[in-house]
Amino acid sequence: MKFIALIESPLQLLQIIEYANIKKKVNYKLLIRLNNCAKNNRQMESLIELFSIDDSNVVRLKNKSAVVVCYLMYFMWAGRAVIGDENSGVYRVLKYVLPPSRIIFLDDGVATLSSKSKLKRFTIFHTKDSINNEFLHVSEKISKSSKGAGEEKVIFVGGKLSEAGICSKEDYFLYLRYVLNEIKEAGEGKVLYIPHRGEYNYKDFFTKKNCNIFNVEIYENNLPVELIALEKRIRIKHVVSFFSTAMFSMAMIYKDANFVFYELPHNDIQCRKEAIVKLYEFIRDQGFRLLPIACVK
């Protein structure tokens, strides 16, 4: 069966690689919408190269109108649509002409959990009428490529909390200091901090002095964080974050690693508070370790 996929982020592309492998589909087109985030675009290109995706199957566009027209043309050829983000501006146009029975959605962060859509979804979250994504193909790729990997490290998955207005920059630095101190006191060893694609305030915290104090290496990844063991040739001991979606997918891939979420103080959350609190409830229900941040201002 043919399909056309609209891809706007590295995570979406990683999912479509898994989907194509599971369905044994080779006759497809990937319509990749580029944006103004160089890191976003670079990671997608790196994935295309890593998984040897035939470039003749890839169409790269930036203009929204061009993406809509091109997608519809390929849909006429394929007859089945895969959409990376149901909240995408492109999909808001396409949904008026694409038949729902022909659409499969991918995960776009934890938005899947709050989605009201009843359409079929390829997802790491087990929802009604979904196709389960276990990331088996990606896991196998990492396992084969990581044989003989070297140093064991703690991974700290960053987030654009202050940039998105979820908390103040000052509070975020307090949270970073608290978590890093916990890791240091536990004798966990070297920490690899991986910033979110849209994160930049971390640079003001991770001075040379703080990196030395907390034994931290900052790494600007060229592949999605899910593939960090492959990219850095390391073994993953421990993964921490505040509420990154990547934690859910990484837990499926790195089954021997420990995963810990640190819960933001609810009174410090400045926006999206209800959604974030519900997310923490979901994290707890899924059996992840969820620890409070007990820092004093």
Secondary structure by P-SEA (a helix, b strand, c coil): ccbbbbbccaaaaaaaaaaaaaacccbbbbbbbbcccaaaaaaaaaaaaaaccccccbbbbccaaaaaaaaaaaaaaccbbbbcccccaaaaaaccccccccbbbcccccccccccccccccccccccccccccaaaaaaaaaaaaccccbbbbbbbbccccccccccaaaaaaaaaaaaaaaaaacccbbbbbbccccccccccccaaaaaaabbbbbbcccccccccccccccccbbbccccaaaaaaaaccccbbbbbbbccccccccaaaaaaaaaaaaaaaccbbbbbcccc
